[in-house]
Amino acid sequence: MSRHCRGKMRLCEARSELANAAASFVAEVIAGAVNARGFCSLVLAGGNTPRDVYSLLAAAPFREKIRWQDVEVFFGDERCVPPDDPQSNYRMAFQTLLSRVPLKAVHRMEGEAVPQTAAFRYSEILEGVFGKGVPRFDLILLGMGADGHTASLFPETDVLKENTNPVAAVWVPKLGSWRITLTLPVINNARTVAVLVSGNDKADALNRVWNAPEPDPQLPVTLVCPVAGELHWFVDGDAAHYLRSERRKDNS
């Protein structure tokens, strides 16, 4: 089990402020990666909060400032639906960002395939890009659910113990559906991880996550702790409602 590291939190009063702060951060990380290695490997998340960030990144001034032709896009998880389904993370990202900027490459998870097959194929894609071993992404964007899940790492699912495969198919009993997700060893091998959290419905979970004394499989996001990278949180005022004032300023 990984150690529990809170990372650095940026508290934003409004969701719009969070989106601007996160978009600026993404632009900075991309620039740093491109300058250092010639390209940036960016992992996208699903959900409404990332949607706002993607829309900003695809518009001025970010669109013109970012060297999109050097950015290779991946996904942290996907619902097992076709790419044109309203529930598809790829569809949301395509509409808000991918169709609007000149990217080097986009690697989607095949939500329409048999889940185990889709996970295997995505593992092969990662090996083709990064070689053998655990992939090292420049930036992984994550969200957090009201139950403390992140990507498709849900409480009480076997995928939390997966330490061999970089990508896994996971059955989520509470949803009655399959998901495809990057596993914890991959997430924790990233150079930078950013968790985006907004809304009153996340307030209780965020309070429990931030004050958890140790990693808790009932709150899977507490298992996220980059082994040789940085962890950043971007949180709006609604989500931080229950946090104590001293915790809001805690950047340890």
Secondary structure, 3 states (H helix, E strand, C coil): CCCCCCCEEEEECCHHHHHHHHHHHHHHHHHHHHHHHCCEEEEECCCHHHHHHHHHHCCCCHHHHCCHHHEEEEECEEECCCCCCCCCHHHHHHHHHHCCCCCCEECCCCCCCCHHHHHHHHHHHHHHHHCCCCCCCCEEEEECCCCCCECCECCCCHHHHCCCCCEEEEEECCCCEEEEEECHHHHCCCCEEEEEECCHHHHHHHHHHHHCCCCECCEHHHHCCCCCCEEEEEEECCCCCCCCHHHHCCCC
